Amino acid sequence: MSSQPPHPPRPKSAEATKQAILAAARKRFLEESYESVGLRDISRDVGVDVALVSRYFGSKEGLFRDVVRGTRKKDILPPDLPAEEIAGYLAKLFLAEGDDANENVERLLIILRSASSPAASQVVSEALRNDVLIPFAQSIGGKSPEVRASTSMAVWMGMTIMRTVMAVKPVCERSPEIEARLRALFETALSETNR
């Protein structure tokens, strides 16, 4: 009798296998640092050969990149959103609940858990720049869009850490006061003038 638990049933299609590998990797990177996660562990979780993980993602770095990038397919901002409504939209989006919000929190926790790894921090930096900051800067336009986008992202990440990692009570609330203060922070970060 074997003491090892049985492997989970192997996914039937290539796309299903790839998604199962991504899900297993996401779970591993949520629980452990980049340096602690091995491709063999992930392949064992899915019940596939480690060579298949390398075939789909090239390397651990490539797999980590896909995990950090997530599944976001939509624009950061609605294309017809007036500039004066962006701060309010971001405040409401930040306080929203649901799958997108959960995925964003998970992504941030993965980033924080692996921040000390030079390989992981390079992947994170590239993903944030290419997938978030540049598209967001292009969406907001105007004067110094990259500075304004980066500052807004810093507000977002800081508030996320306060809410999810540190669980600071007032910030965890979804109240009109928190929404108004968030809106004010985003308005300042997005302002084209130095205040």
Phi and psi restraints in degrees (value plus and minus 20) as a CYANA .aco file:
   2 SER   PHI    -100.4   -60.4
   2 SER   PSI     120.6   160.6
   3 SER   PHI    -110.1   -70.1
   3 SER   PSI     -29.7    10.3
   4 GLN   PHI    -103.0   -63.0
   4 GLN   PSI     122.3   162.3
   5 PRO   PHI     -87.3   -47.3
   5 PRO   PSI     130.6   170.6
   6 PRO   PHI     -86.1   -46.1
   6 PRO   PSI     129.3   169.3
   7 HIS   PHI     -87.8   -47.8
   7 HIS   PSI     128.8   168.8
   8 PRO   PHI     -85.1   -45.1
   8 PRO   PSI     136.4   176.4
   9 PRO   PHI     -79.0   -39.0
   9 PRO   PSI     116.0   156.0
  10 ARG   PHI     -93.7   -53.7
  10 ARG   PSI     113.7   153.7
  11 PRO   PHI     -79.0   -39.0
  11 PRO   PSI     130.9   170.9
  12 LYS   PHI    -103.1   -63.1
  12 LYS   PSI     -56.5   -16.5
  13 SER   PHI    -129.8   -89.8
  13 SER   PSI     143.7   183.7
  14 ALA   PHI     -80.8   -40.8
  14 ALA   PSI     -64.0   -24.0
  15 GLU   PHI     -85.7   -45.7
  15 GLU   PSI     -60.4   -20.4
  16 ALA   PHI     -84.3   -44.3
  16 ALA   PSI     -59.0   -19.0
  17 THR   PHI     -83.9   -43.9
  17 THR   PSI     -65.4   -25.4
  18 LYS   PHI     -80.5   -40.5
  18 LYS   PSI     -64.0   -24.0
  19 GLN   PHI     -86.2   -46.2
  19 GLN   PSI     -56.9   -16.9
  20 ALA   PHI     -85.8   -45.8
  20 ALA   PSI     -59.0   -19.0
  21 ILE   PHI     -84.4   -44.4
  21 ILE   PSI     -64.9   -24.9
  22 LEU   PHI     -80.2   -40.2
  22 LEU   PSI     -63.4   -23.4
  23 ALA   PHI     -83.7   -43.7
  23 ALA   PSI     -63.0   -23.0
  24 ALA   PHI     -85.7   -45.7
  24 ALA   PSI     -60.2   -20.2
  25 ALA   PHI     -85.6   -45.6
  25 ALA   PSI     -62.8   -22.8
  26 ARG   PHI     -77.7   -37.7
  26 ARG   PSI     -64.9   -24.9
  27 LYS   PHI     -83.0   -43.0
  27 LYS   PSI     -65.1   -25.1
  28 ARG   PHI     -82.6   -42.6
  28 ARG   PSI     -66.7   -26.7
  29 PHE   PHI     -88.9   -48.9
  29 PHE   PSI     -43.9    -3.9
  30 LEU   PHI     -90.3   -50.3
  30 LEU   PSI     -52.3   -12.3
  31 GLU   PHI    -115.5   -75.5
  31 GLU   PSI     -44.5    -4.5
  32 GLU   PHI    -155.8  -115.8
  32 GLU   PSI     141.4   181.4
  33 SER   PHI     -93.6   -53.6
  33 SER   PSI     144.4   184.4
  34 TYR   PHI     -73.5   -33.5
  34 TYR   PSI     -66.0   -26.0
  35 GLU   PHI     -85.7   -45.7
  35 GLU   PSI     -48.7    -8.7
  36 SER   PHI    -102.6   -62.6
  36 SER   PSI     -39.6     0.4
  37 VAL   PHI    -105.9   -65.9
  37 VAL   PSI     111.0   151.0
  38 GLY   PHI    -134.6   -94.6
  38 GLY   PSI     127.9   167.9
  39 LEU   PHI     -82.0   -42.0
  39 LEU   PSI     -53.0   -13.0
  40 ARG   PHI     -84.4   -44.4
  40 ARG   PSI     -58.1   -18.1
  41 ASP   PHI     -82.6   -42.6
  41 ASP   PSI     -65.1   -25.1
  42 ILE   PHI     -84.8   -44.8
  42 ILE   PSI     -65.5   -25.5
  43 SER   PHI     -83.3   -43.3
  43 SER   PSI     -56.7   -16.7
  44 ARG   PHI     -85.1   -45.1
  44 ARG   PSI     -60.1   -20.1
  45 ASP   PHI     -79.8   -39.8
  45 ASP   PSI     -54.2   -14.2
  46 VAL   PHI    -111.6   -71.6
  46 VAL   PSI     -43.0    -3.0
  47 GLY   PHI      64.7   104.7
  47 GLY   PSI      13.0    53.0
  48 VAL   PHI    -144.8  -104.8
  48 VAL   PSI     143.8   183.8
  49 ASP   PHI     -91.0   -51.0
  49 ASP   PSI     122.8   162.8
  50 VAL   PHI     -79.8   -39.8
  50 VAL   PSI     -48.1    -8.1
  51 ALA   PHI     -82.3   -42.3
  51 ALA   PSI     -50.4   -10.4
  52 LEU   PHI     -88.1   -48.1
  52 LEU   PSI     -57.7   -17.7
  53 VAL   PHI     -81.7   -41.7
  53 VAL   PSI     -65.8   -25.8
  54 SER   PHI     -84.5   -44.5
  54 SER   PSI     -56.3   -16.3
  55 ARG   PHI     -82.7   -42.7
  55 ARG   PSI     -63.8   -23.8
  56 TYR   PHI     -97.0   -57.0
  56 TYR   PSI     -54.9   -14.9
  57 PHE   PHI    -139.8   -99.8
  57 PHE   PSI     -28.0    12.0
  58 GLY   PHI      64.6   104.6
  58 GLY   PSI     -66.4   -26.4
  59 SER   PHI    -184.7  -144.7
  59 SER   PSI     155.1   195.1
  60 LYS   PHI     -82.8   -42.8
  60 LYS   PSI     -58.3   -18.3
  61 GLU   PHI     -81.7   -41.7
  61 GLU   PSI     -62.2   -22.2
  62 GLY   PHI     -85.0   -45.0
  62 GLY   PSI     -60.2   -20.2
  63 LEU   PHI     -85.0   -45.0
  63 LEU   PSI     -64.6   -24.6
  64 PHE   PHI     -80.9   -40.9
  64 PHE   PSI     -61.2   -21.2
  65 ARG   PHI     -77.8   -37.8
  65 ARG   PSI     -66.2   -26.2
  66 ASP   PHI     -86.5   -46.5
  66 ASP   PSI     -55.1   -15.1
  67 VAL   PHI     -85.6   -45.6
  67 VAL   PSI     -65.8   -25.8
  68 VAL   PHI     -85.4   -45.4
  68 VAL   PSI     -58.9   -18.9
  69 ARG   PHI     -87.9   -47.9
  69 ARG   PSI     -49.8    -9.8
  70 GLY   PHI      49.2    89.2
  70 GLY   PSI    -179.3  -139.3
  71 THR   PHI    -129.3   -89.3
  71 THR   PSI     -12.9    27.1
  72 ARG   PHI     -76.2   -36.2
  72 ARG   PSI     102.1   142.1
  73 LYS   PHI    -138.2   -98.2
  73 LYS   PSI     -32.2     7.8
  74 LYS   PHI    -116.8   -76.8
  74 LYS   PSI     145.1   185.1
  75 ASP   PHI     -84.7   -44.7
  75 ASP   PSI     132.6   172.6
  76 ILE   PHI     -85.9   -45.9
  76 ILE   PSI     -62.6   -22.6
  77 LEU   PHI    -140.6  -100.6
  77 LEU   PSI     126.1   166.1
  78 PRO   PHI     -80.0   -40.0
  78 PRO   PSI     117.2   157.2
  79 PRO   PHI     -80.9   -40.9
  79 PRO   PSI     -47.2    -7.2
  80 ASP   PHI    -120.6   -80.6
  80 ASP   PSI      -5.8    34.2
  81 LEU   PHI     -94.3   -54.3
  81 LEU   PSI     101.6   141.6
  82 PRO   PHI     -83.8   -43.8
  82 PRO   PSI     125.6   165.6
  83 ALA   PHI     -74.2   -34.2
  83 ALA   PSI     -58.8   -18.8
  84 GLU   PHI     -91.4   -51.4
  84 GLU   PSI     -29.3    10.7
  85 GLU   PHI    -123.8   -83.8
  85 GLU   PSI     -21.7    18.3
  86 ILE   PHI     -83.3   -43.3
  86 ILE   PSI     -65.7   -25.7
  87 ALA   PHI     -80.6   -40.6
  87 ALA   PSI     -64.8   -24.8
  88 GLY   PHI     -84.1   -44.1
  88 GLY   PSI     -59.6   -19.6
  89 TYR   PHI     -81.6   -41.6
  89 TYR   PSI     -66.0   -26.0
  90 LEU   PHI     -83.2   -43.2
  90 LEU   PSI     -59.8   -19.8
  91 ALA   PHI     -82.5   -42.5
  91 ALA   PSI     -65.4   -25.4
  92 LYS   PHI     -85.1   -45.1
  92 LYS   PSI     -62.2   -22.2
  93 LEU   PHI     -81.9   -41.9
  93 LEU   PSI     -61.2   -21.2
  94 PHE   PHI     -81.7   -41.7
  94 PHE   PSI     -59.1   -19.1
  95 LEU   PHI    -104.7   -64.7
  95 LEU   PSI     -26.7    13.3
  96 ALA   PHI     -86.5   -46.5
  96 ALA   PSI     135.3   175.3
  97 GLU   PHI    -135.7   -95.7
  97 GLU   PSI     144.1   184.1
  98 GLY   PHI     110.2   150.2
  98 GLY   PSI    -193.9  -153.9
  99 ASP   PHI     -82.1   -42.1
  99 ASP   PSI     -64.0   -24.0
 100 ASP   PHI     -81.8   -41.8
 100 ASP   PSI     -63.6   -23.6
 101 ALA   PHI     -83.2   -43.2
 101 ALA   PSI     -63.5   -23.5
 102 ASN   PHI     -83.3   -43.3
 102 ASN   PSI     -61.0   -21.0
 103 GLU   PHI     -84.2   -44.2
 103 GLU   PSI     -60.4   -20.4
 104 ASN   PHI     -84.3   -44.3
 104 ASN   PSI     -60.5   -20.5
 105 VAL   PHI     -85.6   -45.6
 105 VAL   PSI     -65.3   -25.3
 106 GLU   PHI     -79.6   -39.6
 106 GLU   PSI     -63.6   -23.6
 107 ARG   PHI     -80.2   -40.2
 107 ARG   PSI     -63.5   -23.5
 108 LEU   PHI     -84.8   -44.8
 108 LEU   PSI     -61.1   -21.1
 109 LEU   PHI     -83.9   -43.9
 109 LEU   PSI     -58.8   -18.8
 110 ILE   PHI     -82.1   -42.1
 110 ILE   PSI     -64.2   -24.2
 111 ILE   PHI     -80.6   -40.6
 111 ILE   PSI     -67.5   -27.5
 112 LEU   PHI     -83.9   -43.9
 112 LEU   PSI     -61.9   -21.9
 113 ARG   PHI     -84.4   -44.4
 113 ARG   PSI     -49.3    -9.3
 114 SER   PHI    -127.9   -87.9
 114 SER   PSI      -9.2    30.8
 115 ALA   PHI     -81.7   -41.7
 115 ALA   PSI     -47.0    -7.0
 116 SER   PHI     -99.5   -59.5
 116 SER   PSI     -29.8    10.2
 117 SER   PHI    -106.0   -66.0
 117 SER   PSI     103.8   143.8
 118 PRO   PHI     -78.2   -38.2
 118 PRO   PSI     -61.2   -21.2
 119 ALA   PHI     -85.4   -45.4
 119 ALA   PSI     -64.4   -24.4
 120 ALA   PHI     -87.7   -47.7
 120 ALA   PSI     -61.0   -21.0
 121 SER   PHI     -85.4   -45.4
 121 SER   PSI     -52.5   -12.5
 122 GLN   PHI     -86.1   -46.1
 122 GLN   PSI     -63.8   -23.8
 123 VAL   PHI     -81.9   -41.9
 123 VAL   PSI     -65.9   -25.9
 124 VAL   PHI     -81.9   -41.9
 124 VAL   PSI     -65.9   -25.9
 125 SER   PHI     -79.3   -39.3
 125 SER   PSI     -65.8   -25.8
 126 GLU   PHI     -84.3   -44.3
 126 GLU   PSI     -63.5   -23.5
 127 ALA   PHI     -85.1   -45.1
 127 ALA   PSI     -64.9   -24.9
 128 LEU   PHI     -82.5   -42.5
 128 LEU   PSI     -63.2   -23.2
 129 ARG   PHI     -85.2   -45.2
 129 ARG   PSI     -70.6   -30.6
 130 ASN   PHI     -97.1   -57.1
 130 ASN   PSI     -54.7   -14.7
 131 ASP   PHI    -116.5   -76.5
 131 ASP   PSI     -40.6    -0.6
 132 VAL   PHI    -142.6  -102.6
 132 VAL   PSI     -80.8   -40.8
 133 LEU   PHI     -84.7   -44.7
 133 LEU   PSI     -69.0   -29.0
 134 ILE   PHI     -84.6   -44.6
 134 ILE   PSI     -69.1   -29.1
 135 PRO   PHI     -81.4   -41.4
 135 PRO   PSI     -58.2   -18.2
 136 PHE   PHI     -86.3   -46.3
 136 PHE   PSI     -63.8   -23.8
 137 ALA   PHI     -80.6   -40.6
 137 ALA   PSI     -60.9   -20.9
 138 GLN   PHI     -85.5   -45.5
 138 GLN   PSI     -55.3   -15.3
 139 SER   PHI     -87.9   -47.9
 139 SER   PSI     -59.9   -19.9
 140 ILE   PHI    -104.8   -64.8
 140 ILE   PSI     -47.0    -7.0
 141 GLY   PHI      35.6    75.6
 141 GLY   PSI    -174.2  -134.2
 142 GLY   PHI      52.8    92.8
 142 GLY   PSI    -180.0  -140.0
 143 LYS   PHI     -98.7   -58.7
 143 LYS   PSI     114.7   154.7
 144 SER   PHI      28.1    68.1
 144 SER   PSI      33.6    73.6
 145 PRO   PHI     -83.1   -43.1
 145 PRO   PSI     -54.6   -14.6
 146 GLU   PHI     -89.9   -49.9
 146 GLU   PSI     -57.4   -17.4
 147 VAL   PHI     -84.3   -44.3
 147 VAL   PSI     -65.7   -25.7
 148 ARG   PHI     -85.7   -45.7
 148 ARG   PSI     -60.2   -20.2
 149 ALA   PHI     -86.4   -46.4
 149 ALA   PSI     -62.7   -22.7
 150 SER   PHI     -84.2   -44.2
 150 SER   PSI     -61.3   -21.3
 151 THR   PHI     -85.1   -45.1
 151 THR   PSI     -61.9   -21.9
 152 SER   PHI     -82.4   -42.4
 152 SER   PSI     -60.5   -20.5
 153 MET   PHI     -84.7   -44.7
 153 MET   PSI     -57.6   -17.6
 154 ALA   PHI     -83.1   -43.1
 154 ALA   PSI     -61.5   -21.5
 155 VAL   PHI     -80.6   -40.6
 155 VAL   PSI     -68.1   -28.1
 156 TRP   PHI     -78.4   -38.4
 156 TRP   PSI     -69.7   -29.7
 157 MET   PHI     -87.5   -47.5
 157 MET   PSI     -61.4   -21.4
 158 GLY   PHI     -81.3   -41.3
 158 GLY   PSI     -65.2   -25.2
 159 MET   PHI     -85.4   -45.4
 159 MET   PSI     -57.4   -17.4
 160 THR   PHI     -83.7   -43.7
 160 THR   PSI     -62.6   -22.6
 161 ILE   PHI     -82.2   -42.2
 161 ILE   PSI     -64.9   -24.9
 162 MET   PHI     -81.0   -41.0
 162 MET   PSI     -57.6   -17.6
 163 ARG   PHI    -100.3   -60.3
 163 ARG   PSI     -63.7   -23.7
 164 THR   PHI    -118.4   -78.4
 164 THR   PSI     -58.7   -18.7
 165 VAL   PHI    -107.3   -67.3
 165 VAL   PSI     -66.6   -26.6
 166 MET   PHI    -114.6   -74.6
 166 MET   PSI     -36.6     3.4
 167 ALA   PHI      30.7    70.7
 167 ALA   PSI      27.9    67.9
 168 VAL   PHI     -90.8   -50.8
 168 VAL   PSI      99.5   139.5
 169 LYS   PHI     -73.7   -33.7
 169 LYS   PSI     -75.9   -35.9
 170 PRO   PHI     -79.2   -39.2
 170 PRO   PSI     -55.9   -15.9
 171 VAL   PHI     -92.4   -52.4
 171 VAL   PSI     -45.8    -5.8
 172 CYS   PHI     -93.0   -53.0
 172 CYS   PSI     -39.2     0.8
 173 GLU   PHI     -92.9   -52.9
 173 GLU   PSI     128.2   168.2
 174 ARG   PHI    -125.4   -85.4
 174 ARG   PSI      48.8    88.8
 175 SER   PHI    -128.3   -88.3
 175 SER   PSI     140.7   180.7
 176 PRO   PHI     -78.3   -38.3
 176 PRO   PSI     -54.9   -14.9
 177 GLU   PHI     -85.4   -45.4
 177 GLU   PSI     -66.1   -26.1
 178 ILE   PHI     -82.8   -42.8
 178 ILE   PSI     -62.3   -22.3
 179 GLU   PHI     -81.2   -41.2
 179 GLU   PSI     -63.5   -23.5
 180 ALA   PHI     -84.6   -44.6
 180 ALA   PSI     -61.4   -21.4
 181 ARG   PHI     -88.2   -48.2
 181 ARG   PSI     -59.5   -19.5
 182 LEU   PHI     -81.7   -41.7
 182 LEU   PSI     -64.8   -24.8
 183 ARG   PHI     -77.4   -37.4
 183 ARG   PSI     -63.8   -23.8
 184 ALA   PHI     -83.6   -43.6
 184 ALA   PSI     -60.5   -20.5
 185 LEU   PHI     -82.1   -42.1
 185 LEU   PSI     -66.2   -26.2
 186 PHE   PHI     -86.4   -46.4
 186 PHE   PSI     -57.5   -17.5
 187 GLU   PHI     -79.8   -39.8
 187 GLU   PSI     -63.1   -23.1
 188 THR   PHI     -85.2   -45.2
 188 THR   PSI     -65.8   -25.8
 189 ALA   PHI     -83.4   -43.4
 189 ALA   PSI     -53.9   -13.9
 190 LEU   PHI    -109.4   -69.4
 190 LEU   PSI     -28.5    11.5
 191 SER   PHI     -81.3   -41.3
 191 SER   PSI     118.6   158.6
 192 GLU   PHI    -102.9   -62.9
 192 GLU   PSI     -27.3    12.7
 193 THR   PHI    -132.0   -92.0
 193 THR   PSI     129.6   169.6
 194 ASN   PHI     -99.4   -59.4
 194 ASN   PSI     105.9   145.9
